[in-house]
Amino acid sequence: MNPYEQLPDSSQEVIIEEYEETKEKKGPGIWLNLFLFISTFFTTTLAGVYWLNQNPYQLENFSLGITYSVLILLVITTHEFGHYFAARIHNVPVTLPYYIPFPFIFLNPFGTMGAVIRMKARYYSRKALFDIGAAGPIAGWITTLIILLIGFLTLPSINYIYEIHPEYRSTGIPVGGFSFGYNIMFWTMEKLFTSSPGVFMPPMNEFYHYPFLCVGWFGLLITSLNMMPVGQLDGGHIAYAMFGDKHKYIAYATFGLLLFFGLAGLLPLFNIGFSWGSLNWLVWALLILFVIKIQHPPVFPDYEEPLSSGRMMVGWFTFFIFIVSFCPVPVYEL
């Protein structure tokens, strides 16, 4: 069933014409998707080797990064195919995911910039827009939580970190240097599953050596980025589908929040000890302002019926996902 056939005849004619026109356009083919997937597997495997404190450019170390690579691709894939299958259910033409490899691990140690899919129609019903926007981050978030759960339940003994850093046996594990920040979900799961006597939880400046924890943390980060209710991010699609034009109030509030955390990241430069901020968010705010945009463009008529109460509840749940996954200070150095 075409998602637009319930619209009034005058609008339906224009939208279906646009739908059929974009449906005829051919993409570059599945070979590009496969090439990008294989390339991303390669770059994320190198990143996995790097996180284990090994030389990623020595061939004999390549297999060490496969666990990390498979896990991070699993998070990205479930996210993108959540979008894909929701689009197919609503008969919205859509491409397969285009994975984005990032081979320069010193600029991006995660080995990838995620993946994207391209929807080939310009207009969507409210239900279709909501379902497509929500399915991806919910699927990726659930996958991330499962990976984190396995990671916390299978934490190795302290000898694991000693094998990676033999010098720690004599010097002790440092508590300073480059470190990752907490979000509500990661902090909660850590407290729930590592409070038992004898369980060693590595500090946040060392946990990236643990593939399940590292991918879980990264999965929460990319989920929170996608779930920001601004522009054409997944959260922006959801907010626009839920509230229509009124979504702009949520979008501007979110943008203001990012500015706050971004400007707060400047305070340590003036020897002001306020730690709830990061320059990373200032960069992201500028990216939203000039590239992603703050407001979502119109994609369905104003007279479309509101979402059902069930979908509205799911929408509020996605806002919860954003809040518990958002990290005010993603990375910092002590």
N, C-alpha and C positions, 0 to 999 in steps of 0.2 A: 504493500500500500504506500503510495506517495504521501509524504508528510504534509504536503501543501494542498491536497485536494479538498480539505475542509474549508479553505479560505473562500471568500466571496469571489464570484466569477471574474470580476474586473482585475483583481489583484492576482488571482490564481493563474490567469492567462500569462501575465508578465513573468511571474515567478517560475512557472513551469517551463516557459520559453528559455529563461536564464538557466534553469536546471538542465534542460536537454542540451543547450549550447555548450555548457561546461562539461557535460557528460561525454561529449564527443571528443574532447581534447585529449590527446594521448600524452602520457608522461614519458620519462626517459626509459621506462622498462624495468623489469625486476632485477636485471643484472646490476644496475646501479645500487639497488637496495642491498643485494648480496655483497657487492664489493665494499660498500660502506660498513656493513655488518662485520665482515672479515677483518677489515682495517681497524675497526673499533675493538674487536677481540684482541688484535695484536697490540694496540696501544694501551689497552687496559691491562693486559697481561704484563707489559713492561712496567706499568704503574704498580702492579701488585708486587713485582720483584723489588722495585724501589722502596715500597713501604716496609719490606722485610730487611732493609738496610744492606741489600746486595746490589751488585752492579747490573743494571737492567740491560746493558749492551753486551754482556757476555752470554753466548748462546746456551751454555750449560746451565744457566740460571733461569731460563725461560719458563720451565715447568713450575717453578716456585710461585709464579704469579697467576696460575690458572684458576685457583680457588677464588681469589679476589675477582678475577675477570668474569668468571661464570656468575658469581653473585651479583655484581653490579649490572651486568647485562640482563640478568633476570629481573631486577627492579625496573630497569628502563623498559624492557620488553613488555612486562605486565602492564605498566603504565600506558604505553602507546597502544597496545592491543585492546586495552579497555576502551580507549577512544575509537579504535578501528571497528570493533564489533558493535559498539553502540551506534556508530554511524551506519553500519550495514543494516542493523535492525530498523533504522528509520529511513532506509533507502537513500541516504545521503552519499553521493559519490566521494570516495576517499582513497588516497594512496596507501600503500604499505609504508611502514616506518622508514625514515631516512636517518640512520645512525650517524653521529658526528664524532669521528676520531679526533684525538688531540695528542699528537706524538711528542710534544715538547713538555716533558714531565716536570721540568723545573719551573715552567710557567703555570702548568695545571697538573699537579701530581695525581689527579684522579684518572687521567688518561682519556677523558671523553667530555664532551659538552652536552651529553644526553642524546635525544633523538627527536624528530619532528614528523608529523604526518600532515598532508595537505588535503584539506577538504575543497572539492572542486565546484561547489555552488556558493553563491554570494548570499542567498537568503535561506533561512531556516525557520521552522516552526519553533515556538517557545519550548515545547517539550523536547524536540530534537536537540536544540542548542543546550538545554540543561543536561540531558542524559549524556550527550557526547562530552560535555565539559566535565561532568562529575565522575564518569566511569573510570577515566584514566587515573587521576590522583587517588581515588579510593582503592583501586586495584593495586597500584604501586605502593600505597601506604600499608595495606594489609601484608603484602609481600615483605616490605621492610620490617614490620613488626615481627613476622615469623623468623626472619634472618636474625634480628636482634635477640629474640627469645632463644634461639639455638646458640647464639654466641655467648649469652650470659650463662646458659645452662651447661655449656661445655668449656668453660674457662680452664685453661691449663694451669699447672702450678707455676710458681715464680721461676722455676728452672727454664721455662720457655723464653722469658725475656733475657735470662742469662746466656742462653745459646745465641741470641741475636746480638747482645751486648755483653761479651765476657768481662769487660772492664767493670761492669756494675757489681760484680761479686766483691770487689775490693773497695770501690768508691761509693756504692749504694746507688739506688735509682734516683736520678735528679728530679727535682720538682719544678724547675724553671725552664726557660727556653720557649721554643715554639709549642703552642698548645691549642687544642680545640676547645670550643665553648660548649656549655650545656644548653639544652632546651628542656622543656618540662617533661616530655615523654622519655627521653634518654635518661634523665636524672631519676625519674620515677622507677623505670625498669632496673636501673643500677641498684637503687635502694632495696627493691623487692627481691632481687635475685643474688645479691652479693653480700648480704648482711650476715650470712651464716659463718660461724668460726671456721677458719682454715681456707676460705675462698679468697684468692688473690685477685683484686681488681686493679689493673694497671692505672696509673694516673693519666689524666687527659693529654699529657704531653708524650705519652708512650702507647696509647691504645691503638694507634693506627697500624701497629705491627700485627694486630689481630684482625684477619680479613672479615669475619662476621660482624665484629663491632664497627670496624671502619666503614664497611658498606652500609650497615644499618644507620650510622650517623649521617653518612652522605645521602642516603635515601630520604631521611627526614628533612635534610636541608633542601634537596631539590623539590620535595613535595611542598615545603613551605613557600619556595620561590614560585612554583606553579600555582599555588592556591591563593596568592595575593589577589584580592578582588579588584583588580585594576585592568583597564584596557582589554586586550585580547588574550591575556593569560587565562588559564583554566578557571581560576577564581573569578576573573572578570566575566567570563561567559556565564558562570553560575549566578553571580550577583545580578547581571543584566536580565537573565531569564527569570529570576525571582522577583525583581522589583522594577523592571523596565527602566524608564528614564531616571527614576529616583536612585538607581544604583550609584549615581555620580557622587552622592553624599558619602557613601561608604568608600568609594574610590579615592576621593580627596582626603578623607580621614586617614586611610591607609598610607597615602603618599605623605601626609604630614607626619605620621609615625615614623616612616623611613627617614625623612629629613631629620627628625629629632634624634634617632639613633645614629645617623650619619654625622651630624654636627657634634653630637656627644663624643664621637670618636676623635674629634680634634682637640678635646680638652686636655688629654695627657701631654700634648705638644706644648702646652702652657703650664705644665707641672700642676695641673688640677687633677686630683685623684678620683675622678668619676669614671668607673669602669663599665658602665652600662651603655656602650656604644661602640661603633666600628666604622671606619672610613669605607669599608666595603658597602655599607648601606647607602652612603652618600653617592657612590658610583652607581649603585643600582637605581637610586631615585632619579639620577640624571638620565639613565638609560630609559626609564619609564617615561620621563617627561618628554624626551626628544625622539624616541624610537617606538616604544611599546604604546605610548600615550596613556593618559589617565582614564579617560572615558571610553566606554565601549561604543563602537559605531552601531547605528540602527541596523538590525538584520531581520526583524519581523514587524508586522503592522501593529500600530497602537491598539487596535481593537481586538487583538487576540485575547482569548480567555486566560485568566491567571492559572498558575500551576496548581495542581491538586495539593491537598494538605499533606499527603504522603511525600510528594516530591519536595515540598517546602521543608519538611522535617529532615529529609536527606540533605537539603541545602544548608540548613543550620548545622548539621553534623559536619559538613565540609569546612565550615568556619571554625568548628572545634578542632578539626584536624590541623588547620592553619595555625591556630593559637598554640597548641601543644607541641607543634613541630618547629615553630619559629625560634631562631637562636639570636638573641640580641647582640651577642659578640661571637661570631662564628670562629674566628681564629685570633689569637693574640700572642704576645711574647712577654714573658716576665723577666 
